[in-house]
Amino acid sequence: MKLETKNCQNCKNNFVIEPDDFGFYEKMDVPVPEKCPQCRQQLRMLFRNFKTLYKRPSDKSKKMIISMYSPETRLPVYDSEEWWGDEWDPMDYGKGFDFKKPFFEQWKELFNTVPHPALMNTRSISCEYSNMTIDAKNCYLVFGCVEDEDCDYGHIVWNCRDSIDNLYLFKCESCYECIDCLGSAKLFYAQECESCVDSVGLFDCRNCLNCIGCVGQINKSYCIFNKPVTKEEYKEFLSNYPLNEKSSIDYILKERDALRKKHPQRSFFGSHNNNVSGNHIYNAHNIHHSFDIKNGENSKFCFTIRKTIDTQDASFSTELSECYQALTMLDSNKVIGSQQIVDSHNIYYSELCYSSNELFGCCGLRKKSYCILNKQYTKEKYMELKEKIVNYMKKTGEWGNFFPSFLSPFSYNESIANEYMPLNKEEALDQGFLWKDNIPSTKGQGTIKYDNLPNTPEEYSRELLKEVLTCKNCNKNYKLINREINFYKKNKLLIPSQCFNCRHETRMNKRNRRKLWDANCAKCNTVIKTSYKPEDQKIYKIYCEKCYQQEIY
């Protein structure tokens, strides 16, 4: 079968359906998509709110709770313990399927009546101010938090301990202000590093120890700005440029960024792969146009997944296989058009379902089988009715698409879509999205000026818990927690002058976008795909993987 070029129904840009794609769509029994991969990804992310939190009453007990759903949201919201309790039954909301009404209209009626948990915290302890957590303990304002302990202020932090202010951190300990780092410890202000220890301000380094401001170094120790130094010179540098002074951090990162412009830059970040394209892909085979994949094979258009197999168009999941148009899958397989599905298989157009199989259009079910719109059927009746509904949805044009945007309970700037595909209010409204003006925040309640905070880490104390700080960037107020004060004191670090949201935005802006551009290797001139946008290709020397490996090793 040949390539087919289609025009996206949403953004009107052309996109390509490749021969292997047709085989996947046939296997999943779904039509060829009418929207491009970027618009499909954007739509899925519109249904996920990570870090916009509200204080609101539970619709069950009326007690005040922390929730990802605003008080104005149209659906009932329960405290997480109440939602998991036995005092209500999602099957009570079951209804028969009406072949005279579109499926998504019927789903909307069910979705807006079944209670939702305030936060998605699965098997987690003391994570009341985090969201999308799994098997985590003692984490604060960490979003996309998987098997972490004692971590604060982060986005996509997995299998980590005692780390603060990080973005895409994996199997790390005692790290601070790191972006896309793996298997490291006591690493500060670093990006794209793996297996580095006791180092500061590194970029794209591997197996380095006691290094500062280095770029592209492998198996090095005691280096500063890519130059070897003695142990005494290393200590002297840290004495002259202490990490609790902003000028020191600014100097280290400025020198490092200057090095990046001179040093070859790899076009793609990842390792142990065969036949992959995208960025930040590891231990994978035959995965394309995908980003932030830790393991997998035979998948495409996948984003932020620990392990993906035989899947297309999936986002923010742990382990999944044979899925399509899926969001937040945990150890699930054979799922289509669904979100927040855990330990389940053969699930279609459902949400918030756990340890179940053979569900269609269900919400909030646990340990159930053969249900449609939360109504129980026999196996035989379910299979018969499911086939009729699929054929009906094919006729209405609903089958194979993700939930339409009008079903999302979040405005664009509440959702993570705005973090990965930023729009301003006017742009969002022009594209048909909602926008929320009253995102929670406080201003004008600061109790101390930043310049009046203790000058040295030795002076940091619990007295700082009483203070309300003012972000130098957005002027919104923020506070410190005891664990982070101890972390800054122990590691002799500077107290941040910006609120968490501004710090997170700064880190996000340092990452390459989830898009591939054509480029030519700066050494061999081979045509390559890279996440470096065209203007950055003029700043950095982008090498193909082969030339980069030859240069570095």
Backbone torsions as a table, in degrees:
resi	resn	phi	psi	omega
1	MET	NA	140.2	-175.1
2	LYS	-88.4	167.3	172.5
3	LEU	-61.7	147.9	175.0
4	GLU	-130.4	127.4	177.3
5	THR	-96.8	128.0	-179.8
6	LYS	-121.8	159.9	176.7
7	ASN	-105.9	123.3	-176.4
8	CYS	-61.4	128.9	178.7
9	GLN	-65.7	-19.7	-175.4
10	ASN	-95.5	-61.1	-174.9
11	CYS	-95.5	-9.0	178.1
12	LYS	71.2	9.6	174.1
13	ASN	-84.7	152.2	177.7
14	ASN	-78.8	147.7	172.5
15	PHE	-143.8	162.0	-170.7
16	VAL	-111.6	134.6	169.5
17	ILE	-100.6	118.6	-176.7
18	GLU	-91.4	161.5	-176.9
19	PRO	-52.7	-43.0	-179.9
20	ASP	-64.6	-28.7	179.6
21	ASP	-63.7	-40.9	-179.9
22	PHE	-59.8	-39.4	178.2
23	GLY	-63.2	-40.2	178.8
24	PHE	-64.9	-46.2	-178.5
25	TYR	-63.4	-36.2	178.0
26	GLU	-67.2	-41.6	178.9
27	LYS	-62.4	-40.2	-179.0
28	MET	-83.8	-6.5	-179.0
29	ASP	58.8	47.0	176.6
30	VAL	-125.4	153.8	178.8
31	PRO	-74.3	163.5	174.1
32	VAL	-63.5	133.0	-176.2
33	PRO	-65.4	149.2	178.4
34	GLU	-99.6	-8.0	177.3
35	LYS	-111.3	151.4	-179.5
36	CYS	-72.9	163.1	-179.1
37	PRO	-57.4	-37.5	-179.6
38	GLN	-64.0	-44.3	-179.6
39	CYS	-69.8	-33.4	176.8
40	ARG	-66.4	-41.4	178.0
41	GLN	-65.1	-43.3	-179.9
42	GLN	-59.2	-41.5	-179.3
43	LEU	-64.5	-43.1	178.9
44	ARG	-61.6	-43.5	-177.5
45	MET	-66.8	-22.7	178.1
46	LEU	-62.8	-21.2	-178.7
47	PHE	-93.8	7.2	-178.5
48	ARG	-124.8	117.0	173.1
49	ASN	-107.4	112.9	-179.9
50	PHE	-86.1	-55.5	-162.1
51	LYS	-125.3	8.9	173.4
52	THR	-91.3	104.1	-173.2
53	LEU	-110.3	149.4	-178.3
54	TYR	-128.9	151.4	167.8
55	LYS	-98.3	123.6	-174.7
56	ARG	-154.1	163.2	176.9
57	PRO	-80.7	146.1	170.6
58	SER	-67.8	138.1	178.4
59	ASP	-74.7	-5.4	177.0
60	LYS	-99.5	-58.4	-174.4
61	SER	-97.1	-14.1	-177.4
62	LYS	72.0	2.3	176.5
63	LYS	-73.1	154.1	-178.8
64	MET	-75.7	134.1	-177.0
65	ILE	-136.1	166.0	172.1
66	ILE	-97.4	130.2	-172.5
67	SER	-143.3	150.7	172.3
68	MET	-81.8	-8.8	178.5
69	TYR	-101.1	130.8	-178.8
70	SER	-69.4	161.4	177.7
71	PRO	-60.9	-22.6	-177.8
72	GLU	-87.6	-4.2	-176.1
73	THR	-61.8	150.6	-171.8
74	ARG	-82.6	-9.5	-176.3
75	LEU	-105.1	152.0	178.8
76	PRO	-70.4	140.3	-176.9
77	VAL	-126.6	128.8	178.3
78	TYR	-111.6	152.0	165.8
79	ASP	-55.8	146.4	-174.0
80	SER	-56.9	-41.8	178.8
81	GLU	-65.1	-37.9	177.5
82	GLU	-65.5	-39.4	-178.3
83	TRP	-65.0	-37.9	179.7
84	TRP	-81.9	-7.0	-177.6
85	GLY	-74.2	177.1	-175.8
86	ASP	-98.6	7.4	-174.0
87	GLU	-85.9	1.9	175.3
88	TRP	-146.0	157.5	-176.4
89	ASP	-131.8	115.8	-179.6
90	PRO	-61.2	-20.7	178.4
91	MET	-69.5	-18.1	178.0
92	ASP	-65.8	-16.3	-177.8
93	TYR	-96.4	6.2	-176.0
94	GLY	-62.7	150.1	-179.6
95	LYS	-150.2	154.9	178.3
96	GLY	-77.5	158.1	-179.6
97	PHE	-82.5	136.6	-178.8
98	ASP	-110.3	110.5	-177.9
99	PHE	-77.3	6.3	175.5
100	LYS	-100.3	-4.6	-178.7
101	LYS	-123.7	145.1	175.8
102	PRO	-57.8	148.0	-179.2
103	PHE	-59.4	-46.1	-175.1
104	PHE	-63.8	-27.7	175.4
105	GLU	-68.5	-40.5	177.7
106	GLN	-69.3	-37.5	177.4
107	TRP	-63.3	-40.0	179.9
108	LYS	-58.8	-42.1	180.0
109	GLU	-62.8	-42.0	178.9
110	LEU	-69.9	-47.2	-177.1
111	PHE	-57.6	-37.5	-176.3
112	ASN	-85.1	-1.0	178.0
113	THR	-114.2	-27.6	179.3
114	VAL	-76.5	130.1	178.4
115	PRO	-59.6	146.4	177.1
116	HIS	-117.8	146.4	175.2
117	PRO	-71.5	144.5	-176.5
118	ALA	-59.8	-38.8	178.5
119	LEU	-135.5	155.9	174.2
120	MET	-98.3	88.7	178.3
121	ASN	-121.0	102.7	-173.2
122	THR	-99.6	120.9	178.0
123	ARG	52.3	41.2	-177.8
124	SER	-117.4	152.8	-176.1
125	ILE	-124.6	133.2	176.2
126	SER	53.9	51.5	177.8
127	CYS	-129.4	40.6	-170.9
128	GLU	-64.3	-23.3	-179.3
129	TYR	-109.1	17.1	173.3
130	SER	-112.1	165.6	-178.4
131	ASN	-142.2	151.8	-175.9
132	MET	57.8	54.3	179.4
133	THR	-107.4	147.0	178.8
134	ILE	-137.4	122.0	177.0
135	ASP	51.0	45.6	-178.7
136	ALA	-112.1	160.8	-178.0
137	LYS	-143.7	131.0	174.4
138	ASN	55.7	55.8	178.5
139	CYS	-120.6	140.9	-174.6
140	TYR	-127.6	123.6	-179.7
141	LEU	52.0	45.6	170.5
142	VAL	-112.5	130.3	-172.3
143	PHE	-124.6	122.0	-167.6
144	GLY	80.5	59.2	-167.3
145	CYS	-113.8	108.4	-174.0
146	VAL	-120.3	116.2	175.4
147	GLU	54.5	46.8	177.7
148	ASP	-106.4	161.6	174.3
149	GLU	-145.2	132.6	177.1
150	ASP	56.6	47.3	177.0
151	CYS	-116.3	148.6	-177.8
152	ASP	-137.4	147.0	172.4
153	TYR	54.3	81.1	179.9
154	GLY	-157.8	167.2	178.4
155	HIS	-137.0	122.0	-175.4
156	ILE	55.8	71.6	176.6
157	VAL	-117.2	114.9	-173.2
158	TRP	-123.6	133.8	174.0
159	ASN	56.3	46.0	-176.4
160	CYS	-122.5	163.0	179.6
161	ARG	-136.4	142.9	167.1
162	ASP	48.4	50.5	-177.7
163	SER	-130.3	147.2	-172.7
164	ILE	-134.5	139.2	173.9
165	ASP	58.7	67.0	-178.7
166	ASN	-133.0	157.8	180.0
167	LEU	-133.0	119.7	-177.3
168	TYR	55.6	72.1	179.4
169	LEU	-116.3	135.1	-173.3
170	PHE	-137.9	123.4	176.8
171	LYS	53.9	53.2	-178.9
172	CYS	-125.3	164.5	179.4
173	GLU	-143.0	136.4	176.1
174	SER	55.7	46.2	178.7
175	CYS	-106.9	152.9	-175.9
176	TYR	-142.2	132.5	178.0
177	GLU	51.7	51.1	178.2
178	CYS	-111.9	148.2	-179.0
179	ILE	-129.9	123.7	177.4
180	ASP	54.9	57.0	178.2
181	CYS	-120.7	147.3	-175.7
182	LEU	-131.8	144.5	168.9
183	GLY	53.5	37.7	-175.4
184	SER	-119.4	165.6	-179.8
185	ALA	-143.5	138.5	179.9
186	LYS	49.7	51.3	179.2
187	LEU	-112.2	127.3	-175.6
188	PHE	-121.8	142.2	173.9
189	TYR	52.4	45.1	-176.1
190	ALA	-117.3	161.2	179.5
191	GLN	-146.6	138.8	175.8
192	GLU	58.7	44.2	-177.6
193	CYS	-117.7	154.9	-179.1
194	GLU	-139.6	132.3	175.3
195	SER	56.2	46.4	177.1
196	CYS	-111.3	147.5	-173.5
197	VAL	-136.6	141.6	173.9
198	ASP	49.9	53.6	-176.6
199	SER	-138.2	163.1	-174.4
200	VAL	-136.8	134.3	169.5
201	GLY	66.6	34.4	-179.3
202	LEU	-88.6	155.3	172.5
203	PHE	-136.7	125.6	176.3
204	ASP	53.8	53.3	177.3
205	CYS	-115.5	153.5	-178.7
206	ARG	-132.4	133.5	174.0
207	ASN	53.2	48.2	179.6
208	CYS	-109.4	147.9	-178.0
209	LEU	-134.7	132.2	178.3
210	ASN	53.4	58.1	177.3
211	CYS	-125.2	151.2	-177.5
212	ILE	-134.5	128.5	172.1
213	GLY	62.2	30.0	-176.6
214	CYS	-95.3	157.0	180.0
215	VAL	-132.2	128.2	172.9
216	GLY	65.7	28.8	-179.2
217	GLN	-95.0	146.0	-178.9
218	ILE	-133.2	130.7	177.0
219	ASN	55.9	46.2	-179.8
220	LYS	-114.9	155.6	171.8
221	SER	-143.3	149.1	-178.4
222	TYR	51.7	65.6	173.7
223	CYS	-128.5	142.7	174.8
224	ILE	-128.2	121.1	-177.3
225	PHE	52.4	45.3	176.6
226	ASN	70.8	10.5	178.7
227	LYS	-114.3	133.4	178.8
228	PRO	-64.2	141.4	175.6
229	VAL	-135.7	163.7	175.3
230	THR	-79.1	165.7	178.3
231	LYS	-60.4	-37.4	179.8
232	GLU	-68.0	-40.5	178.3
233	GLU	-65.4	-36.0	178.2
234	TYR	-63.1	-47.4	179.3
235	LYS	-64.3	-37.2	179.3
236	GLU	-64.6	-39.3	178.8
237	PHE	-61.1	-46.4	-179.7
238	LEU	-66.5	-28.7	176.1
239	SER	-70.6	-38.3	179.9
240	ASN	-77.7	-27.7	-178.5
241	TYR	-126.6	70.7	-177.7
242	PRO	-64.5	144.9	-173.9
243	LEU	-75.6	-6.2	176.4
244	ASN	-90.6	7.7	176.5
245	GLU	-114.1	128.1	-177.7
246	LYS	-58.8	-37.5	-178.8
247	SER	-61.4	-32.6	178.8
248	SER	-67.5	-47.4	180.0
249	ILE	-63.5	-43.8	179.4
250	ASP	-59.5	-42.0	-179.5
251	TYR	-65.4	-47.0	-178.5
252	ILE	-60.9	-46.2	-177.1
253	LEU	-71.9	-32.3	177.1
254	LYS	-65.8	-44.5	178.7
255	GLU	-66.4	-39.3	177.7
256	ARG	-62.7	-44.5	-178.7
257	ASP	-65.3	-32.4	175.1
258	ALA	-66.6	-37.8	176.8
259	LEU	-63.3	-38.7	-179.2
260	ARG	-58.3	-35.1	-178.1
261	LYS	-72.5	-20.7	179.2
262	LYS	-95.3	-27.4	-171.6
263	HIS	-93.8	142.4	176.2
264	PRO	-56.0	138.2	178.5
265	GLN	-112.3	134.2	-179.9
266	ARG	-73.9	142.7	-177.3
267	SER	-75.5	-16.7	-172.1
268	PHE	-148.1	136.8	177.1
269	PHE	-105.3	125.3	-179.3
270	GLY	161.0	173.6	180.0
271	SER	-160.2	163.0	178.6
272	HIS	57.4	48.9	-177.3
273	ASN	-122.2	160.8	172.9
274	ASN	-141.8	118.3	175.9
275	ASN	60.5	66.3	179.1
276	VAL	-131.5	159.6	173.8
277	SER	-147.0	146.1	-177.4
278	GLY	135.5	-130.4	176.2
279	ASN	-162.7	150.5	-179.6
280	HIS	56.5	55.9	178.5
281	ILE	-117.5	134.3	-176.7
282	TYR	-135.2	146.8	172.0
283	ASN	51.7	48.7	-171.3
284	ALA	-132.6	156.6	177.0
285	HIS	-135.9	129.0	174.4
286	ASN	56.9	52.8	175.5
287	ILE	-120.6	129.4	-172.3
288	HIS	-133.1	152.0	179.3
289	HIS	48.5	44.3	-176.8
290	SER	-129.2	157.8	-174.2
291	PHE	-141.2	138.9	175.3
292	ASP	62.8	58.2	179.6
293	ILE	-115.2	126.7	-178.3
294	LYS	-91.8	-20.0	-177.2
295	ASN	-170.2	148.9	173.6
296	GLY	153.8	-178.9	179.7
297	GLU	-158.9	153.4	172.3
298	ASN	51.3	52.4	-178.8
299	SER	-137.3	163.5	-174.9
300	LYS	-153.6	147.3	179.2
301	PHE	55.6	46.9	179.8
302	CYS	-113.7	146.1	-171.4
303	PHE	-142.3	124.9	177.0
304	THR	56.1	73.0	-178.3
305	ILE	-138.4	137.3	179.9
306	ARG	-75.6	-40.3	176.2
307	LYS	-152.8	122.2	-179.4
308	THR	-125.9	134.1	179.9
309	ILE	-133.4	128.7	174.2
310	ASP	50.4	50.4	-173.1
311	THR	-134.5	148.3	171.4
312	GLN	-134.6	149.0	176.0
313	ASP	55.3	66.2	177.7
314	ALA	-135.8	151.8	-175.3
315	SER	-144.3	148.0	169.3
316	PHE	48.7	67.8	-176.5
317	SER	-139.2	163.8	173.6
318	THR	-91.8	-89.5	179.1
319	GLU	-113.4	132.9	177.3
320	LEU	-153.2	156.5	177.8
321	SER	-148.8	147.9	178.2
322	GLU	51.0	50.0	179.6
323	CYS	-117.8	156.9	179.1
324	TYR	-148.5	135.4	-179.1
325	GLN	52.1	60.4	-173.7
326	ALA	-127.4	145.7	-179.3
327	LEU	-133.9	126.6	178.0
328	THR	59.1	69.6	173.7
329	MET	-100.1	132.8	176.2
330	LEU	-121.2	109.4	176.4
331	ASP	51.7	51.9	-177.5
332	SER	-131.1	157.9	177.9
333	ASN	-145.6	158.4	-178.7
334	LYS	55.5	63.3	-179.6
335	VAL	-124.7	135.9	178.9
336	ILE	-129.7	132.9	171.1
337	GLY	58.0	41.1	-174.0
338	SER	-134.0	167.8	176.5
339	GLN	-144.2	150.7	177.9
340	GLN	55.8	61.4	179.7
341	ILE	-114.4	129.0	-172.5
342	VAL	-125.7	128.8	174.9
343	ASP	50.3	48.9	-174.5
344	SER	-140.1	163.8	176.6
345	HIS	-148.9	158.5	-176.3
346	ASN	56.2	59.7	-177.8
347	ILE	-118.5	134.6	-176.4
348	TYR	-131.3	125.9	174.0
349	TYR	47.4	56.9	-177.9
350	SER	-133.8	168.8	-180.0
351	GLU	-147.6	148.0	173.8
352	LEU	57.2	45.6	179.9
353	CYS	-114.6	136.8	-172.6
354	TYR	-126.8	138.0	172.3
355	SER	48.3	50.3	-175.9
356	SER	-132.1	169.2	173.5
357	ASN	-150.7	154.4	-179.8
358	GLU	53.5	67.2	174.5
359	LEU	-121.6	145.4	178.6
360	PHE	-137.0	118.9	177.3
361	GLY	63.8	40.8	-176.7
362	CYS	-111.1	156.5	-178.0
363	CYS	-140.4	125.3	172.6
364	GLY	79.7	16.1	-176.6
365	LEU	-86.6	149.7	178.1
366	ARG	-134.4	129.8	177.5
367	LYS	54.1	49.2	179.5
368	LYS	-122.9	157.6	176.8
369	SER	-142.4	151.0	173.4
370	TYR	58.4	53.1	178.3
371	CYS	-121.8	144.7	174.6
372	ILE	-131.4	125.5	-176.3
373	LEU	50.6	43.8	177.5
374	ASN	64.1	19.6	177.1
375	LYS	-111.3	133.4	-176.3
376	GLN	-79.5	139.2	175.2
377	TYR	-133.0	162.8	169.0
378	THR	-70.9	163.0	179.6
379	LYS	-58.1	-45.0	-177.2
380	GLU	-64.8	-44.5	-179.2
381	LYS	-67.6	-38.7	178.7
382	TYR	-60.5	-49.1	-177.8
383	MET	-61.9	-39.6	179.1
384	GLU	-65.8	-45.7	-177.4
385	LEU	-71.6	-36.5	178.8
386	LYS	-59.6	-44.9	179.7
387	GLU	-61.4	-40.1	178.8
388	LYS	-65.5	-40.4	-179.0
389	ILE	-67.6	-41.4	177.9
390	VAL	-59.6	-46.5	179.0
391	ASN	-63.5	-37.9	177.5
392	TYR	-64.1	-43.7	-179.8
393	MET	-68.7	-29.6	174.7
394	LYS	-64.4	-38.0	179.1
395	LYS	-70.1	-36.3	-179.7
396	THR	-81.7	-8.9	-179.5
397	GLY	81.2	14.2	-178.6
398	GLU	-91.1	-31.4	-174.4
399	TRP	-65.1	132.5	178.7
400	GLY	93.7	-12.6	176.7
401	ASN	-94.7	155.4	171.4
402	PHE	-76.8	171.4	177.8
403	PHE	-54.6	137.5	178.0
404	PRO	-67.7	157.4	-172.0
405	SER	-61.5	-28.8	-177.4
406	PHE	-67.9	-12.6	178.2
407	LEU	-87.0	-12.2	-178.7
408	SER	-69.8	134.7	176.9
409	PRO	-81.2	3.4	-174.8
410	PHE	-118.6	145.1	170.2
411	SER	-77.3	167.2	-174.5
412	TYR	-60.9	-42.4	-176.5
413	ASN	-80.8	-5.6	168.6
414	GLU	-84.3	-29.1	-172.0
415	SER	-86.2	164.7	177.7
416	ILE	-75.6	-7.6	173.9
417	ALA	-56.4	-36.5	-177.3
418	ASN	-74.2	-14.9	176.4
419	GLU	-84.6	-35.6	-177.2
420	TYR	-96.6	-25.7	177.2
421	MET	-134.5	73.2	-171.0
422	PRO	-63.0	137.7	172.5
423	LEU	-133.4	149.8	169.6
424	ASN	-86.0	175.6	-174.6
425	LYS	-58.0	-45.9	-177.9
426	GLU	-62.8	-43.0	179.6
427	GLU	-64.2	-42.8	-179.3
428	ALA	-63.2	-45.5	-180.0
429	LEU	-65.2	-37.9	178.8
430	ASP	-63.0	-30.7	179.8
431	GLN	-88.9	6.4	174.9
432	GLY	88.7	10.5	178.9
433	PHE	-91.2	160.8	173.9
434	LEU	-85.5	159.3	178.1
435	TRP	-138.2	136.4	-178.7
436	LYS	-110.3	123.6	-176.6
437	ASP	-86.6	-27.4	-173.4
438	ASN	-103.3	56.4	174.0
439	ILE	-65.5	134.3	-174.6
440	PRO	-58.5	134.2	174.3
441	SER	-171.3	166.0	174.9
442	THR	-129.5	147.8	176.0
443	LYS	-137.0	155.4	173.1
444	GLY	76.0	13.0	-179.5
445	GLN	-111.0	13.0	-179.5
446	GLY	-60.3	141.4	-179.3
447	THR	-109.6	-9.8	-177.8
448	ILE	-153.3	142.2	174.8
449	LYS	-79.2	146.8	-176.8
450	TYR	-57.7	-39.5	-178.1
451	ASP	-66.1	-15.0	-179.9
452	ASN	-95.5	2.8	175.8
453	LEU	-70.1	160.9	178.5
454	PRO	-53.2	140.1	-175.7
455	ASN	-81.1	-28.4	-176.0
456	THR	-123.6	148.1	179.9
457	PRO	-56.6	-30.2	179.9
458	GLU	-61.3	-23.8	-178.4
459	GLU	-88.4	-9.8	179.5
460	TYR	-62.9	135.7	-179.3
461	SER	-152.5	177.4	179.3
462	ARG	-64.5	-15.2	177.3
463	GLU	-60.1	-25.8	179.7
464	LEU	-66.8	-20.8	179.3
465	LEU	-64.6	-23.2	-178.3
466	LYS	-79.4	-17.1	-171.4
467	GLU	-89.2	148.0	172.3
468	VAL	-111.0	120.4	-176.8
469	LEU	-95.9	162.7	179.3
470	THR	-120.7	124.4	-178.4
471	CYS	-63.9	129.9	-178.6
472	LYS	-71.0	-16.1	-176.6
473	ASN	-93.5	-52.2	-174.3
474	CYS	-110.0	-4.6	180.0
475	ASN	67.1	12.6	175.4
476	LYS	-84.6	155.8	-177.0
477	ASN	-86.6	152.3	174.8
478	TYR	-152.1	161.6	179.9
479	LYS	-127.0	164.6	175.2
480	LEU	-100.2	154.6	173.4
481	ILE	-112.6	161.9	-172.1
482	ASN	-61.0	-41.1	-176.4
483	ARG	-64.3	-38.6	-179.7
484	GLU	-72.2	-34.8	176.2
485	ILE	-59.6	-45.1	178.6
486	ASN	-64.0	-36.7	178.9
487	PHE	-64.2	-47.5	179.2
488	TYR	-62.4	-39.6	-178.7
489	LYS	-67.6	-47.1	-178.4
490	LYS	-62.1	-39.7	-176.2
491	ASN	-97.9	6.1	177.0
492	LYS	55.4	52.6	-176.7
493	LEU	-110.2	162.2	179.5
494	LEU	-77.5	138.2	172.5
495	ILE	-69.7	131.6	-176.5
496	PRO	-65.2	143.1	-179.5
497	SER	-98.2	0.2	178.9
498	GLN	-121.1	156.2	176.4
499	CYS	-71.4	168.0	-177.5
500	PHE	-59.6	-42.9	-177.7
501	ASN	-61.3	-40.9	179.2
502	CYS	-71.1	-37.4	176.5
503	ARG	-64.1	-41.9	178.9
504	HIS	-63.6	-42.8	179.6
505	GLU	-62.6	-39.4	177.6
506	THR	-61.0	-43.2	178.6
507	ARG	-65.8	-43.3	179.6
508	MET	-59.5	-37.6	-178.5
509	ASN	-70.5	-15.8	177.8
510	LYS	-85.0	-13.6	179.0
511	ARG	-85.5	146.7	170.1
512	ASN	-67.5	146.8	179.8
513	ARG	-70.6	161.7	-179.5
514	ARG	-83.1	68.4	-180.0
515	LYS	-152.3	146.8	-179.9
516	LEU	-110.2	137.1	175.8
517	TRP	-120.2	154.2	171.9
518	ASP	-74.7	145.4	177.4
519	ALA	-153.2	169.2	173.4
520	ASN	-115.7	132.9	176.8
521	CYS	-54.9	130.5	-176.9
522	ALA	-68.1	-11.2	-179.6
523	LYS	-106.6	-51.6	-174.6
524	CYS	-105.4	-6.0	176.6
525	ASN	70.9	10.2	175.8
526	THR	-63.8	142.0	176.6
527	VAL	-73.4	129.2	-178.2
528	ILE	-133.5	165.8	171.8
529	LYS	-106.3	135.7	-179.1
530	THR	-147.7	155.5	176.4
531	SER	-85.8	-1.2	173.0
532	TYR	-75.4	121.0	-179.3
533	LYS	-69.0	160.8	-173.4
534	PRO	-52.8	-39.9	-179.3
535	GLU	-67.2	-32.5	176.9
536	ASP	-73.0	-27.7	177.7
537	GLN	-64.6	-21.1	176.8
538	LYS	-83.0	-18.4	-178.3
539	ILE	-91.5	-42.3	-174.8
540	TYR	-109.0	154.9	174.2
541	LYS	-89.1	98.3	-176.2
542	ILE	-87.6	120.8	-179.1
543	TYR	-105.0	147.8	168.5
544	CYS	-67.5	164.7	-174.3
545	GLU	-62.2	-39.4	-178.6
546	LYS	-63.5	-48.1	-179.9
547	CYS	-66.9	-36.4	179.6
548	TYR	-63.7	-45.4	179.9
549	GLN	-62.5	-40.8	178.7
550	GLN	-64.2	-37.4	-178.1
551	GLU	-71.7	-42.5	-173.9
552	ILE	-78.9	-41.5	-175.8
553	TYR	-92.8	NA	NA
